[in-house]
Amino acid sequence: MASFSSTVLLFLISLMAASFIAVSAGTLYEAIDIKWGDERAKILNNGQLLTLSLDRTCGSGFQSKNEYLFGKIEMQLKLVPGNSAGTVTAFYLSSPGPTRDEIDFEFLGNLSGDPYTVHTNVYTQGKGEREQQFHLWFDPTADFHTYSFTWNPKHIIFSVDDTPIREFKNLESIGVQYPKNQAMSLYSSLWDAEDWATRGGLVKTDWSQAPFTASYRNFNANGCIWSAGKSSCSSVSSSLILADNSWLAPELDARSQEKLMWVQRNYMIYNYCTDTKRFPGGFPAECQATSNS
Ligand SMILES: *[C@@H]1O[C@H](CO)[C@@H](O)[C@H](O)[C@H]1NC(C)=O
């Protein structure tokens, strides 16, 4: 606890020092690199809109220019409309390499009118197997909605329009690894995964609907940029540090906690922490801590 408080204090001091050079994320040209898919990925409208598309040959993807070590990173997404079965829009933070840390949203498309599945996972040192899945309380293809990762030394929160849907706490005290040493970039990709995403290939991707397109706007990152091997927030020197430091809060407030419980009661469709078939020998340690389960 003491060491956490002093870490946070250091962050706060360095963030306050940096807050005068606060600027917004600017255009997507400045924040994002298109990584693959050639002309299937496009930045449009003077850098205010990005689209990824998928056709029978190939999908597409992008990556943030910066790497982050803690922060709140968010973007607005409008998912593939219509019959999107078999498509997966992945939106995630990841460090490089086989012992990577990774925090995932994956949006699994569906037949027209049937709900998307929001698949989430947390990898630490290359090990995941911490899936939770949700349905949404709105149609994610009708308009843009904000999907965010809040990542600080104390917990990770997945949010949809500022409603937290999942919290992964730092439980190193009971031997659960926590992502805190590897900087991560934001990635997104649109790809075809009909074997995985449609209940074992039950529903095929309808290629007559291709190209499938997902849209993105309003990238925002409040946090700590990792640059040239420098490991602390005090090394942040220029953009992307906003005055809003609320992402550093070590716990959800009462209202957010209520919203999280509302989502988990009404919209959670899979939780590894209750899957007894999968873990006959006992659940992973973090499942014993209530807020992860
Ligand atoms: C598609 O919708 C059906 C019917 O509601 C649901 O059972 C299934 O889990 C959904 N599939 C995906 C991939 O979201």
PDBQT file of the ligand as one rigid body, heavy atoms in Angstrom, charges set to zero:
ROOT
HETATM    1  C1  LIG A 301     -25.498 -14.176 -32.181  1.00  0.00    +0.000 C 
HETATM    2  O1  LIG A 301     -26.817 -14.092 -31.704  1.00  0.00    +0.000 OA
HETATM    3  C2  LIG A 301     -27.271 -15.271 -31.095  1.00  0.00    +0.000 C 
HETATM    4  C3  LIG A 301     -28.754 -15.109 -30.800  1.00  0.00    +0.000 C 
HETATM    5  O2  LIG A 301     -28.980 -14.098 -29.851  1.00  0.00    +0.000 OA
HETATM    6  C4  LIG A 301     -26.433 -15.548 -29.846  1.00  0.00    +0.000 C 
HETATM    7  O3  LIG A 301     -26.847 -16.733 -29.223  1.00  0.00    +0.000 OA
HETATM    8  C5  LIG A 301     -24.975 -15.672 -30.259  1.00  0.00    +0.000 C 
HETATM    9  O4  LIG A 301     -24.158 -15.792 -29.098  1.00  0.00    +0.000 OA
HETATM   10  C6  LIG A 301     -24.528 -14.451 -31.022  1.00  0.00    +0.000 C 
HETATM   11  N1  LIG A 301     -23.190 -14.704 -31.556  1.00  0.00    +0.000 N 
HETATM   12  C7  LIG A 301     -22.192 -13.855 -31.438  1.00  0.00    +0.000 C 
HETATM   13  C8  LIG A 301     -20.919 -14.268 -32.060  1.00  0.00    +0.000 C 
HETATM   14  O5  LIG A 301     -22.299 -12.822 -30.832  1.00  0.00    +0.000 OA
ENDROOT
TORSDOF 0
